[in-house]
Amino acid sequence: MRLGYGTNSIGDVDPLEAVPILAEVGYRSLAITPDRHLLDPFAADLTAGIDAWRRALGRHGMACVVETGARHLLDPRVKHEPTLVSPSREARQRRVEFTQRAIDIAAELGADCVSLWSGAARDSADSDTFWQRLTEGLGPILDHAARRGMRLGLEPEPGMVVDTVACYAALLERLGHPAGLGLTIDTGHLECLGERPAAAVIARWATRIVNVHVDDMLPCRHEHLPLGEGDVDFAPLVAALAAADYAGGLHVELPRQAHRWLETAAVSARFLAGLLPPP
């Protein structure tokens, strides 16, 4: 396992300039969220940006994953919209095309995976309709990922159509268990929605886990907290990942701490380093 940090938790500096600083702190993986100011998939200078990031990651021995959770990249008015379950077919297609571009970026960077989520139900459609929208949208995304040799990690997110690992299991069933659709685990989300013990969830889904987001949380409250300030029991969780031979990043995701990102990165690294097995 590698200590990792998310670019969505870096504030007030160019994330590219934060790479060597995070490497000094001990991080060896980055969860990169393309956004208007960072590898914008629609920018004319995207190729140059990818080259700069590839050089920086290589220079500092960093692996990476690519996240698709930019808040307002596709819609300046509504956070995280459109999604794969939005009412408009045209809007859903925008999400598909954006995710395919994120897959292309990830392939160029040599990323471990691309992380995505379902989206929230914004209209009064019935459950079957939401599932149909989601599976239809994931089809071309899975195909494109397979062509680019890229793994996907779907993240169950509180408040979204796929909010729990149990719902992820139902999605796999509907899709016919595609090999390319892995699982992104968020430690806080497991606690928030009562999927306990987390170690047992990890053991059950070990072969599907391709990405891990690390944050603390309280039951029934979707608020990312600094490590040690919530109810997540990290020691058995990390031990379960080690027992499952998970070799990816443990990506600290604390966007509300972005204003104090370096302190947060240092404290989080010390917290996690004490739980990791010896190299």
PAVO-503064 format. One record per residue: x, y, z of N, C-alpha, C in turn; residue number from 1. Coordinates in nm, 2 decimals. Example, Ala and Ser with C-alpha at 12.3 -4.5 7.8 and 13.67 -1.06 7.14 Angstrom:
BEGIN
(r (1.32,-0.57,0.78),(1.23,-0.45,0.78),(1.32,-0.33,0.78),1)
(r (1.28,-0.22,0.71),(1.37,-0.11,0.71),(1.29,0.00,0.79),2)
//
This chain:
BEGIN
(r (0.08,-0.12,0.00),(0.00,0.00,0.00),(0.09,0.12,0.00),1)
(r (0.03,0.23,-0.06),(0.11,0.36,-0.07),(0.03,0.47,0.00),2)
(r (0.09,0.55,0.07),(0.03,0.67,0.12),(-0.01,0.76,0.01),3)
(r (-0.14,0.81,0.00),(-0.18,0.89,-0.11),(-0.26,1.01,-0.06),4)
(r (-0.27,1.11,-0.15),(-0.34,1.23,-0.11),(-0.42,1.28,-0.24),5)
(r (-0.53,1.35,-0.21),(-0.62,1.39,-0.32),(-0.59,1.53,-0.36),6)
(r (-0.59,1.56,-0.49),(-0.57,1.70,-0.53),(-0.69,1.79,-0.49),7)
(r (-0.80,1.73,-0.47),(-0.92,1.81,-0.42),(-0.91,1.85,-0.28),8)
(r (-0.80,1.81,-0.21),(-0.78,1.85,-0.08),(-0.66,1.94,-0.06),9)
(r (-0.61,2.00,-0.18),(-0.50,2.09,-0.18),(-0.56,2.23,-0.21),10)
(r (-0.53,2.32,-0.13),(-0.58,2.46,-0.15),(-0.47,2.56,-0.16),11)
(r (-0.50,2.67,-0.23),(-0.42,2.79,-0.23),(-0.28,2.78,-0.30),12)
(r (-0.25,2.66,-0.36),(-0.13,2.65,-0.44),(-0.16,2.57,-0.56),13)
(r (-0.08,2.58,-0.66),(-0.09,2.50,-0.78),(-0.07,2.36,-0.74),14)
(r (-0.16,2.27,-0.76),(-0.14,2.13,-0.72),(-0.01,2.06,-0.78),15)
(r (0.03,2.11,-0.90),(0.15,2.06,-0.95),(0.27,2.09,-0.87),16)
(r (0.27,2.21,-0.81),(0.38,2.25,-0.72),(0.37,2.18,-0.58),17)
(r (0.26,2.12,-0.55),(0.25,2.05,-0.43),(0.31,1.91,-0.44),18)
(r (0.33,1.86,-0.56),(0.38,1.72,-0.57),(0.51,1.70,-0.50),19)
(r (0.61,1.78,-0.52),(0.74,1.75,-0.44),(0.72,1.77,-0.29),20)
(r (0.63,1.86,-0.25),(0.61,1.88,-0.11),(0.55,1.75,-0.05),21)
(r (0.45,1.70,-0.12),(0.38,1.58,-0.07),(0.48,1.46,-0.07),22)
(r (0.57,1.45,-0.17),(0.66,1.35,-0.17),(0.76,1.35,-0.05),23)
(r (0.80,1.48,-0.01),(0.88,1.49,0.11),(0.81,1.44,0.23),24)
(r (0.68,1.46,0.24),(0.60,1.42,0.36),(0.59,1.27,0.36),25)
(r (0.61,1.20,0.25),(0.60,1.06,0.25),(0.49,1.00,0.16),26)
(r (0.43,1.08,0.08),(0.32,1.03,-0.01),(0.38,0.98,-0.14),27)
(r (0.32,0.87,-0.18),(0.37,0.80,-0.30),(0.26,0.78,-0.41),28)
(r (0.14,0.84,-0.39),(0.03,0.83,-0.48),(-0.05,0.96,-0.47),29)
(r (-0.11,1.00,-0.59),(-0.20,1.11,-0.59),(-0.33,1.07,-0.65),30)
(r (-0.44,1.11,-0.59),(-0.57,1.10,-0.66),(-0.60,1.23,-0.73),31)
(r (-0.59,1.23,-0.86),(-0.60,1.36,-0.94),(-0.74,1.38,-0.99),32)
(r (-0.80,1.49,-0.95),(-0.93,1.53,-1.00),(-0.92,1.63,-1.11),33)
(r (-0.94,1.59,-1.24),(-0.94,1.69,-1.34),(-1.04,1.80,-1.32),34)
(r (-1.01,1.92,-1.34),(-1.10,2.03,-1.31),(-1.06,2.15,-1.40),35)
(r (-1.12,2.26,-1.39),(-1.09,2.38,-1.47),(-0.95,2.42,-1.46),36)
(r (-0.89,2.41,-1.34),(-0.75,2.45,-1.32),(-0.65,2.34,-1.32),37)
(r (-0.70,2.22,-1.35),(-0.61,2.10,-1.34),(-0.65,2.00,-1.44),38)
(r (-0.57,1.98,-1.55),(-0.59,1.88,-1.65),(-0.74,1.89,-1.70),39)
(r (-0.79,2.01,-1.73),(-0.92,2.03,-1.78),(-0.94,1.94,-1.91),40)
(r (-1.03,1.84,-1.91),(-1.04,1.76,-2.03),(-1.08,1.83,-2.15),41)
(r (-1.13,1.95,-2.14),(-1.18,2.02,-2.26),(-1.08,2.14,-2.30),42)
(r (-0.97,2.15,-2.23),(-0.87,2.25,-2.26),(-0.79,2.23,-2.39),43)
(r (-0.76,2.33,-2.45),(-0.68,2.32,-2.58),(-0.54,2.28,-2.54),44)
(r (-0.49,2.31,-2.42),(-0.35,2.27,-2.39),(-0.34,2.15,-2.30),45)
(r (-0.44,2.06,-2.31),(-0.44,1.94,-2.23),(-0.32,1.85,-2.25),46)
(r (-0.27,1.83,-2.37),(-0.15,1.75,-2.39),(-0.03,1.80,-2.32),47)
(r (-0.01,1.93,-2.32),(0.10,1.98,-2.25),(0.08,1.96,-2.09),48)
(r (-0.04,1.98,-2.05),(-0.07,1.95,-1.91),(-0.04,1.81,-1.86),49)
(r (-0.08,1.72,-1.95),(-0.05,1.58,-1.92),(0.10,1.55,-1.91),50)
(r (0.17,1.61,-2.01),(0.32,1.59,-2.01),(0.38,1.64,-1.88),51)
(r (0.33,1.76,-1.84),(0.39,1.82,-1.71),(0.36,1.73,-1.59),52)
(r (0.24,1.68,-1.58),(0.21,1.59,-1.47),(0.28,1.46,-1.48),53)
(r (0.30,1.41,-1.60),(0.37,1.28,-1.61),(0.51,1.30,-1.56),54)
(r (0.57,1.41,-1.60),(0.71,1.43,-1.56),(0.72,1.45,-1.41),55)
(r (0.63,1.53,-1.35),(0.63,1.55,-1.21),(0.61,1.42,-1.13),56)
(r (0.52,1.34,-1.17),(0.49,1.22,-1.10),(0.61,1.12,-1.11),57)
(r (0.67,1.12,-1.23),(0.79,1.03,-1.24),(0.91,1.08,-1.16),58)
(r (0.93,1.21,-1.16),(1.04,1.27,-1.09),(1.04,1.24,-0.94),59)
(r (0.92,1.23,-0.89),(0.90,1.21,-0.74),(0.85,1.07,-0.70),60)
(r (0.85,0.98,-0.80),(0.82,0.84,-0.77),(0.67,0.82,-0.72),61)
(r (0.59,0.90,-0.79),(0.44,0.90,-0.75),(0.36,0.81,-0.85),62)
(r (0.28,0.73,-0.80),(0.17,0.67,-0.88),(0.05,0.76,-0.87),63)
(r (-0.06,0.73,-0.95),(-0.17,0.81,-0.94),(-0.30,0.73,-0.98),64)
(r (-0.41,0.79,-0.94),(-0.54,0.75,-0.99),(-0.61,0.88,-1.04),65)
(r (-0.71,0.86,-1.12),(-0.78,0.98,-1.17),(-0.93,0.97,-1.12),66)
(r (-0.97,1.08,-1.06),(-1.10,1.09,-1.00),(-1.19,1.18,-1.10),67)
(r (-1.32,1.16,-1.09),(-1.41,1.23,-1.18),(-1.51,1.31,-1.10),68)
(r (-1.48,1.36,-0.98),(-1.57,1.42,-0.89),(-1.56,1.57,-0.89),69)
(r (-1.51,1.64,-0.99),(-1.51,1.78,-0.99),(-1.65,1.84,-0.97),70)
(r (-1.66,1.94,-0.89),(-1.79,1.99,-0.85),(-1.87,2.06,-0.96),71)
(r (-1.80,2.15,-1.03),(-1.87,2.23,-1.12),(-1.81,2.24,-1.26),72)
(r (-1.74,2.14,-1.30),(-1.67,2.14,-1.43),(-1.77,2.13,-1.54),73)
(r (-1.88,2.05,-1.53),(-1.98,2.03,-1.63),(-2.09,2.12,-1.62),74)
(r (-2.12,2.17,-1.50),(-2.23,2.27,-1.48),(-2.19,2.37,-1.38),75)
(r (-2.18,2.50,-1.41),(-2.13,2.59,-1.31),(-2.24,2.63,-1.21),76)
(r (-2.36,2.58,-1.23),(-2.47,2.61,-1.14),(-2.50,2.50,-1.04),77)
(r (-2.49,2.38,-1.08),(-2.54,2.27,-1.00),(-2.42,2.17,-0.97),78)
(r (-2.39,2.15,-0.85),(-2.27,2.07,-0.81),(-2.29,1.93,-0.86),79)
(r (-2.18,1.87,-0.92),(-2.17,1.74,-0.97),(-2.27,1.70,-1.08),80)
(r (-2.34,1.79,-1.14),(-2.43,1.76,-1.25),(-2.36,1.79,-1.38),81)
(r (-2.41,1.73,-1.49),(-2.50,1.61,-1.49),(-2.42,1.49,-1.46),82)
(r (-2.50,1.38,-1.43),(-2.45,1.25,-1.39),(-2.50,1.14,-1.48),83)
(r (-2.47,1.02,-1.45),(-2.52,0.91,-1.53),(-2.67,0.88,-1.51),84)
(r (-2.73,0.94,-1.41),(-2.87,0.92,-1.38),(-2.95,1.05,-1.40),85)
(r (-2.90,1.15,-1.46),(-2.97,1.28,-1.48),(-3.09,1.25,-1.57),86)
(r (-3.20,1.33,-1.56),(-3.32,1.31,-1.64),(-3.29,1.32,-1.79),87)
(r (-3.21,1.41,-1.83),(-3.19,1.44,-1.98),(-3.09,1.34,-2.03),88)
(r (-3.13,1.28,-2.15),(-3.03,1.19,-2.21),(-2.91,1.26,-2.26),89)
(r (-2.93,1.38,-2.31),(-2.82,1.46,-2.36),(-2.72,1.50,-2.24),90)
(r (-2.78,1.53,-2.13),(-2.70,1.56,-2.01),(-2.62,1.43,-1.97),91)
(r (-2.69,1.32,-1.97),(-2.62,1.20,-1.93),(-2.50,1.17,-2.03),92)
(r (-2.52,1.20,-2.15),(-2.42,1.17,-2.25),(-2.30,1.26,-2.23),93)
(r (-2.32,1.38,-2.18),(-2.21,1.47,-2.14),(-2.12,1.41,-2.03),94)
(r (-2.19,1.34,-1.94),(-2.11,1.28,-1.83),(-2.04,1.16,-1.89),95)
(r (-2.10,1.08,-1.98),(-2.03,0.97,-2.04),(-1.90,1.02,-2.11),96)
(r (-1.92,1.13,-2.19),(-1.81,1.17,-2.27),(-1.70,1.23,-2.18),97)
(r (-1.73,1.30,-2.08),(-1.64,1.35,-1.98),(-1.56,1.23,-1.92),98)
(r (-1.63,1.13,-1.88),(-1.56,1.01,-1.81),(-1.47,0.94,-1.91),99)
(r (-1.51,0.94,-2.04),(-1.42,0.88,-2.14),(-1.29,0.96,-2.15),100)
(r (-1.31,1.09,-2.15),(-1.19,1.18,-2.16),(-1.10,1.16,-2.03),101)
(r (-1.16,1.14,-1.92),(-1.09,1.11,-1.79),(-1.01,0.98,-1.81),102)
(r (-1.07,0.88,-1.87),(-1.00,0.76,-1.89),(-0.88,0.78,-1.98),103)
(r (-0.90,0.86,-2.09),(-0.79,0.89,-2.18),(-0.67,0.96,-2.10),104)
(r (-0.70,1.05,-2.01),(-0.60,1.12,-1.93),(-0.53,1.02,-1.84),105)
(r (-0.61,0.93,-1.78),(-0.55,0.83,-1.69),(-0.46,0.74,-1.77),106)
(r (-0.50,0.70,-1.89),(-0.41,0.61,-1.97),(-0.28,0.68,-2.00),107)
(r (-0.29,0.81,-2.04),(-0.17,0.88,-2.07),(-0.07,0.90,-1.95),108)
(r (-0.13,0.90,-1.83),(-0.05,0.92,-1.71),(0.00,0.79,-1.65),109)
(r (-0.06,0.68,-1.71),(-0.02,0.55,-1.65),(-0.09,0.53,-1.51),110)
(r (-0.21,0.58,-1.50),(-0.28,0.57,-1.37),(-0.32,0.43,-1.33),111)
(r (-0.34,0.41,-1.21),(-0.39,0.28,-1.16),(-0.53,0.25,-1.20),112)
(r (-0.62,0.35,-1.19),(-0.76,0.34,-1.22),(-0.82,0.47,-1.24),113)
(r (-0.95,0.47,-1.28),(-1.04,0.59,-1.29),(-1.15,0.56,-1.19),114)
(r (-1.17,0.66,-1.10),(-1.28,0.64,-1.00),(-1.40,0.73,-1.05),115)
(r (-1.52,0.67,-1.03),(-1.65,0.74,-1.07),(-1.76,0.70,-0.97),116)
(r (-1.87,0.77,-0.98),(-1.99,0.74,-0.90),(-2.11,0.75,-0.99),117)
(r (-2.23,0.71,-0.93),(-2.35,0.70,-1.01),(-2.42,0.83,-1.03),118)
(r (-2.42,0.92,-0.93),(-2.50,1.04,-0.93),(-2.62,1.03,-0.85),119)
(r (-2.68,1.14,-0.81),(-2.79,1.14,-0.72),(-2.92,1.15,-0.80),120)
(r (-3.03,1.09,-0.75),(-3.16,1.10,-0.81),(-3.22,1.24,-0.80),121)
(r (-3.23,1.31,-0.91),(-3.28,1.45,-0.91),(-3.42,1.47,-0.95),122)
(r (-3.48,1.36,-1.00),(-3.62,1.37,-1.04),(-3.70,1.26,-0.98),123)
(r (-3.83,1.25,-1.02),(-3.92,1.16,-0.95),(-3.94,1.02,-1.03),124)
(r (-3.84,0.99,-1.11),(-3.84,0.86,-1.18),(-3.84,0.75,-1.08),125)
(r (-3.89,0.63,-1.12),(-3.89,0.51,-1.04),(-3.75,0.45,-1.04),126)
(r (-3.74,0.35,-0.95),(-3.61,0.29,-0.93),(-3.55,0.22,-1.05),127)
(r (-3.64,0.15,-1.12),(-3.60,0.08,-1.24),(-3.55,0.18,-1.35),128)
(r (-3.61,0.30,-1.36),(-3.56,0.40,-1.45),(-3.42,0.45,-1.42),129)
(r (-3.40,0.47,-1.29),(-3.26,0.51,-1.25),(-3.16,0.40,-1.28),130)
(r (-3.19,0.28,-1.25),(-3.10,0.17,-1.28),(-3.08,0.16,-1.43),131)
(r (-3.18,0.18,-1.51),(-3.16,0.17,-1.66),(-3.07,0.28,-1.71),132)
(r (-3.09,0.40,-1.66),(-3.01,0.51,-1.70),(-2.86,0.48,-1.67),133)
(r (-2.84,0.43,-1.55),(-2.70,0.41,-1.50),(-2.64,0.30,-1.58),134)
(r (-2.71,0.19,-1.60),(-2.64,0.08,-1.68),(-2.62,0.12,-1.82),135)
(r (-2.71,0.19,-1.88),(-2.69,0.24,-2.02),(-2.57,0.33,-2.03),136)
(r (-2.55,0.42,-1.93),(-2.44,0.51,-1.93),(-2.30,0.43,-1.91),137)
(r (-2.31,0.33,-1.82),(-2.18,0.26,-1.79),(-2.14,0.18,-1.91),138)
(r (-2.23,0.14,-1.99),(-2.19,0.05,-2.11),(-2.07,0.11,-2.19),139)
(r (-2.09,0.23,-2.25),(-1.98,0.28,-2.33),(-1.86,0.32,-2.25),140)
(r (-1.88,0.35,-2.12),(-1.77,0.39,-2.04),(-1.68,0.26,-2.02),141)
(r (-1.75,0.15,-1.99),(-1.67,0.02,-1.97),(-1.60,-0.02,-2.10),142)
(r (-1.67,0.00,-2.21),(-1.61,-0.03,-2.34),(-1.48,0.05,-2.36),143)
(r (-1.49,0.18,-2.34),(-1.38,0.27,-2.36),(-1.27,0.24,-2.27),144)
(r (-1.30,0.21,-2.14),(-1.19,0.17,-2.04),(-1.12,0.05,-2.09),145)
(r (-1.20,-0.05,-2.14),(-1.14,-0.18,-2.18),(-1.04,-0.15,-2.30),146)
(r (-1.08,-0.06,-2.39),(-1.00,-0.03,-2.51),(-0.87,0.04,-2.46),147)
(r (-0.87,0.12,-2.36),(-0.76,0.19,-2.31),(-0.68,0.11,-2.20),148)
(r (-0.73,-0.01,-2.17),(-0.66,-0.09,-2.07),(-0.67,-0.03,-1.93),149)
(r (-0.78,0.04,-1.90),(-0.79,0.11,-1.77),(-0.90,0.05,-1.68),150)
(r (-0.86,0.03,-1.56),(-0.96,-0.02,-1.46),(-1.05,0.09,-1.41),151)
(r (-1.17,0.06,-1.38),(-1.27,0.16,-1.32),(-1.29,0.12,-1.18),152)
(r (-1.31,0.22,-1.09),(-1.35,0.19,-0.96),(-1.48,0.27,-0.92),153)
(r (-1.59,0.21,-0.91),(-1.71,0.28,-0.88),(-1.72,0.30,-0.73),154)
(r (-1.74,0.43,-0.69),(-1.75,0.46,-0.55),(-1.89,0.48,-0.50),155)
(r (-1.94,0.39,-0.40),(-2.07,0.42,-0.34),(-2.06,0.55,-0.26),156)
(r (-2.16,0.64,-0.28),(-2.15,0.77,-0.22),(-2.29,0.80,-0.15),157)
(r (-2.29,0.84,-0.03),(-2.41,0.87,0.04),(-2.49,0.97,-0.04),158)
(r (-2.62,0.95,-0.05),(-2.71,1.03,-0.12),(-2.72,1.01,-0.27),159)
(r (-2.65,0.91,-0.32),(-2.65,0.88,-0.46),(-2.73,0.75,-0.49),160)
(r (-2.76,0.72,-0.61),(-2.83,0.60,-0.65),(-2.76,0.48,-0.60),161)
(r (-2.63,0.47,-0.62),(-2.54,0.37,-0.56),(-2.47,0.43,-0.44),162)
(r (-2.53,0.41,-0.33),(-2.48,0.47,-0.20),(-2.41,0.38,-0.11),163)
(r (-2.42,0.25,-0.13),(-2.36,0.15,-0.04),(-2.29,0.04,-0.12),164)
(r (-2.20,-0.03,-0.06),(-2.14,-0.15,-0.13),(-2.24,-0.25,-0.17),165)
(r (-2.35,-0.26,-0.09),(-2.46,-0.35,-0.12),(-2.52,-0.31,-0.25),166)
(r (-2.54,-0.18,-0.27),(-2.59,-0.14,-0.40),(-2.50,-0.16,-0.52),167)
(r (-2.37,-0.14,-0.49),(-2.27,-0.18,-0.59),(-2.28,-0.32,-0.63),168)
(r (-2.31,-0.41,-0.54),(-2.32,-0.55,-0.57),(-2.44,-0.57,-0.66),169)
(r (-2.55,-0.50,-0.63),(-2.67,-0.51,-0.72),(-2.64,-0.46,-0.86),170)
(r (-2.56,-0.35,-0.87),(-2.52,-0.30,-1.00),(-2.44,-0.40,-1.08),171)
(r (-2.35,-0.47,-1.01),(-2.27,-0.57,-1.08),(-2.36,-0.68,-1.13),172)
(r (-2.46,-0.72,-1.05),(-2.55,-0.82,-1.10),(-2.63,-0.78,-1.23),173)
(r (-2.67,-0.65,-1.23),(-2.75,-0.60,-1.34),(-2.66,-0.60,-1.47),174)
(r (-2.53,-0.57,-1.45),(-2.44,-0.56,-1.56),(-2.37,-0.69,-1.60),175)
(r (-2.40,-0.79,-1.53),(-2.34,-0.92,-1.56),(-2.20,-0.94,-1.51),176)
(r (-2.17,-0.87,-1.40),(-2.04,-0.88,-1.33),(-1.92,-0.85,-1.42),177)
(r (-1.91,-0.74,-1.49),(-1.80,-0.70,-1.58),(-1.67,-0.70,-1.50),178)
(r (-1.57,-0.76,-1.55),(-1.44,-0.76,-1.48),(-1.38,-0.62,-1.47),179)
(r (-1.41,-0.53,-1.56),(-1.35,-0.40,-1.56),(-1.41,-0.30,-1.46),180)
(r (-1.52,-0.34,-1.39),(-1.58,-0.24,-1.29),(-1.54,-0.28,-1.15),181)
(r (-1.43,-0.22,-1.11),(-1.39,-0.24,-0.97),(-1.46,-0.15,-0.87),182)
(r (-1.41,-0.15,-0.75),(-1.47,-0.08,-0.64),(-1.38,0.02,-0.58),183)
(r (-1.42,0.15,-0.56),(-1.35,0.24,-0.48),(-1.42,0.25,-0.34),184)
(r (-1.34,0.22,-0.24),(-1.39,0.22,-0.10),(-1.35,0.35,-0.04),185)
(r (-1.45,0.41,0.03),(-1.43,0.53,0.11),(-1.45,0.49,0.25),186)
(r (-1.35,0.51,0.33),(-1.36,0.46,0.47),(-1.47,0.53,0.55),187)
(r (-1.48,0.66,0.52),(-1.59,0.73,0.59),(-1.73,0.69,0.55),188)
(r (-1.75,0.66,0.42),(-1.88,0.63,0.37),(-1.93,0.50,0.44),189)
(r (-1.83,0.40,0.46),(-1.87,0.28,0.52),(-1.93,0.31,0.66),190)
(r (-1.86,0.40,0.73),(-1.91,0.43,0.87),(-2.04,0.51,0.86),191)
(r (-2.05,0.60,0.77),(-2.17,0.69,0.76),(-2.29,0.61,0.74),192)
(r (-2.29,0.51,0.65),(-2.40,0.43,0.61),(-2.41,0.30,0.68),193)
(r (-2.33,0.28,0.78),(-2.34,0.16,0.87),(-2.30,0.03,0.81),194)
(r (-2.21,0.03,0.71),(-2.16,-0.10,0.65),(-2.04,-0.14,0.74),195)
(r (-2.08,-0.21,0.85),(-1.98,-0.25,0.94),(-1.99,-0.40,0.97),196)
(r (-1.88,-0.46,1.02),(-1.75,-0.40,1.03),(-1.68,-0.38,0.90),197)
(r (-1.61,-0.27,0.89),(-1.55,-0.23,0.76),(-1.45,-0.34,0.71),198)
(r (-1.38,-0.40,0.81),(-1.28,-0.51,0.77),(-1.35,-0.62,0.70),199)
(r (-1.47,-0.66,0.74),(-1.54,-0.77,0.68),(-1.59,-0.73,0.54),200)
(r (-1.63,-0.60,0.52),(-1.67,-0.56,0.39),(-1.55,-0.57,0.29),201)
(r (-1.43,-0.52,0.34),(-1.31,-0.52,0.26),(-1.27,-0.67,0.23),202)
(r (-1.28,-0.76,0.33),(-1.24,-0.90,0.30),(-1.33,-0.96,0.19),203)
(r (-1.46,-0.92,0.20),(-1.56,-0.98,0.10),(-1.53,-0.93,-0.04),204)
(r (-1.49,-0.80,-0.05),(-1.48,-0.74,-0.18),(-1.33,-0.72,-0.22),205)
(r (-1.24,-0.79,-0.16),(-1.10,-0.77,-0.18),(-1.06,-0.77,-0.33),206)
(r (-1.11,-0.87,-0.40),(-1.07,-0.88,-0.54),(-1.12,-0.77,-0.63),207)
(r (-1.22,-0.69,-0.58),(-1.27,-0.58,-0.66),(-1.22,-0.44,-0.63),208)
(r (-1.15,-0.43,-0.51),(-1.11,-0.30,-0.46),(-0.99,-0.25,-0.54),209)
(r (-1.00,-0.14,-0.61),(-0.90,-0.08,-0.69),(-0.85,0.06,-0.64),210)
(r (-0.92,0.11,-0.55),(-0.89,0.25,-0.50),(-0.95,0.27,-0.36),211)
(r (-0.88,0.34,-0.27),(-0.93,0.37,-0.14),(-0.92,0.51,-0.11),212)
(r (-1.03,0.57,-0.06),(-1.03,0.71,-0.01),(-1.03,0.70,0.14),213)
(r (-0.95,0.78,0.20),(-0.93,0.78,0.35),(-0.98,0.91,0.41),214)
(r (-1.08,0.90,0.50),(-1.13,1.01,0.58),(-1.20,0.95,0.70),215)
(r (-1.23,1.03,0.80),(-1.30,0.98,0.91),(-1.44,1.04,0.90),216)
(r (-1.54,0.97,0.97),(-1.68,1.01,0.96),(-1.75,0.96,1.08),217)
(r (-1.87,1.02,1.10),(-1.96,0.98,1.21),(-2.08,0.91,1.14),218)
(r (-2.15,0.82,1.22),(-2.26,0.75,1.16),(-2.37,0.85,1.12),219)
(r (-2.43,0.82,1.00),(-2.54,0.90,0.95),(-2.51,1.05,0.92),220)
(r (-2.39,1.08,0.91),(-2.35,1.22,0.89),(-2.24,1.22,0.78),221)
(r (-2.27,1.27,0.66),(-2.18,1.27,0.55),(-2.09,1.39,0.55),222)
(r (-1.99,1.39,0.64),(-1.90,1.50,0.66),(-1.76,1.44,0.67),223)
(r (-1.67,1.47,0.58),(-1.53,1.42,0.59),(-1.46,1.49,0.70),224)
(r (-1.41,1.41,0.79),(-1.34,1.46,0.91),(-1.19,1.42,0.91),225)
(r (-1.11,1.50,0.97),(-0.97,1.46,0.98),(-0.96,1.32,1.05),226)
(r (-0.85,1.25,1.02),(-0.84,1.11,1.07),(-0.82,1.12,1.23),227)
(r (-0.90,1.03,1.29),(-0.90,1.03,1.44),(-1.01,1.11,1.50),228)
(r (-1.09,1.19,1.42),(-1.19,1.28,1.48),(-1.33,1.22,1.46),229)
(r (-1.34,1.10,1.40),(-1.47,1.04,1.38),(-1.48,0.90,1.45),230)
(r (-1.56,0.82,1.40),(-1.58,0.68,1.46),(-1.52,0.57,1.37),231)
(r (-1.45,0.60,1.27),(-1.39,0.49,1.19),(-1.28,0.43,1.27),232)
(r (-1.28,0.29,1.27),(-1.18,0.21,1.33),(-1.08,0.18,1.23),233)
(r (-0.97,0.25,1.22),(-0.88,0.24,1.11),(-0.79,0.12,1.11),234)
(r (-0.75,0.08,1.23),(-0.65,-0.03,1.25),(-0.70,-0.16,1.18),235)
(r (-0.82,-0.21,1.21),(-0.86,-0.34,1.15),(-0.89,-0.32,1.00),236)
(r (-0.93,-0.20,0.96),(-0.96,-0.17,0.82),(-0.83,-0.18,0.74),237)
(r (-0.72,-0.11,0.79),(-0.60,-0.12,0.71),(-0.54,-0.26,0.72),238)
(r (-0.55,-0.33,0.83),(-0.51,-0.47,0.84),(-0.58,-0.56,0.74),239)
(r (-0.71,-0.53,0.72),(-0.79,-0.61,0.62),(-0.74,-0.58,0.48),240)
(r (-0.70,-0.46,0.45),(-0.65,-0.42,0.32),(-0.52,-0.49,0.29),241)
(r (-0.43,-0.49,0.40),(-0.30,-0.56,0.39),(-0.32,-0.71,0.37),242)
(r (-0.42,-0.77,0.44),(-0.44,-0.91,0.43),(-0.49,-0.95,0.29),243)
(r (-0.56,-0.85,0.22),(-0.62,-0.87,0.09),(-0.51,-0.84,-0.02),244)
(r (-0.39,-0.81,0.03),(-0.28,-0.78,-0.07),(-0.31,-0.65,-0.15),245)
(r (-0.39,-0.56,-0.10),(-0.41,-0.44,-0.17),(-0.28,-0.36,-0.18),246)
(r (-0.25,-0.32,-0.30),(-0.12,-0.26,-0.33),(-0.13,-0.11,-0.38),247)
(r (-0.26,-0.06,-0.38),(-0.28,0.07,-0.43),(-0.26,0.18,-0.33),248)
(r (-0.32,0.30,-0.36),(-0.30,0.41,-0.27),(-0.41,0.42,-0.17),249)
(r (-0.37,0.47,-0.05),(-0.47,0.51,0.05),(-0.48,0.66,0.04),250)
(r (-0.58,0.71,-0.03),(-0.58,0.85,-0.07),(-0.66,0.94,0.03),251)
(r (-0.59,1.02,0.10),(-0.66,1.10,0.20),(-0.75,1.20,0.12),252)
(r (-0.87,1.21,0.16),(-0.97,1.29,0.09),(-1.04,1.38,0.20),253)
(r (-0.98,1.50,0.22),(-1.03,1.60,0.32),(-1.05,1.74,0.25),254)
(r (-1.14,1.75,0.16),(-1.15,1.88,0.09),(-1.18,2.00,0.18),255)
(r (-1.25,1.98,0.29),(-1.28,2.09,0.37),(-1.16,2.13,0.46),256)
(r (-1.06,2.06,0.45),(-0.93,2.10,0.51),(-0.83,2.16,0.41),257)
(r (-0.88,2.19,0.29),(-0.79,2.23,0.19),(-0.71,2.36,0.22),258)
(r (-0.77,2.44,0.31),(-0.71,2.57,0.34),(-0.59,2.55,0.43),259)
(r (-0.58,2.43,0.49),(-0.46,2.39,0.57),(-0.41,2.26,0.53),260)
(r (-0.39,2.25,0.39),(-0.36,2.12,0.33),(-0.23,2.06,0.38),261)
(r (-0.13,2.14,0.39),(0.00,2.08,0.42),(0.00,2.02,0.56),262)
(r (-0.05,2.10,0.66),(-0.07,2.04,0.79),(-0.15,1.92,0.79),263)
(r (-0.26,1.92,0.72),(-0.35,1.80,0.71),(-0.27,1.68,0.65),264)
(r (-0.19,1.71,0.55),(-0.12,1.60,0.48),(-0.02,1.54,0.58),265)
(r (0.05,1.63,0.65),(0.16,1.58,0.74),(0.10,1.50,0.86),266)
(r (-0.01,1.55,0.92),(-0.08,1.48,1.03),(-0.14,1.35,0.98),267)
(r (-0.20,1.35,0.86),(-0.26,1.22,0.81),(-0.15,1.12,0.78),268)
(r (-0.04,1.16,0.72),(0.07,1.07,0.69),(0.12,1.00,0.82),269)
(r (0.14,1.08,0.92),(0.18,1.02,1.05),(0.08,0.92,1.10),270)
(r (-0.05,0.96,1.09),(-0.15,0.87,1.14),(-0.15,0.74,1.07),271)
(r (-0.15,0.74,0.93),(-0.16,0.62,0.85),(-0.03,0.54,0.86),272)
(r (0.09,0.61,0.87),(0.21,0.53,0.87),(0.22,0.44,0.99),273)
(r (0.16,0.48,1.10),(0.16,0.40,1.22),(0.08,0.27,1.20),274)
(r (-0.01,0.27,1.10),(-0.10,0.15,1.08),(-0.05,0.06,0.97),275)
(r (0.04,0.11,0.88),(0.08,0.03,0.77),(0.18,-0.08,0.82),276)
(r (0.17,-0.20,0.75),(0.26,-0.31,0.79),(0.40,-0.27,0.74),277)
(r (0.51,-0.32,0.80),(0.64,-0.29,0.76),(0.66,-0.33,0.61),278)
(r (0.75,-0.25,0.54),(0.77,-0.28,0.40),(0.84,-0.41,0.38),279)
//
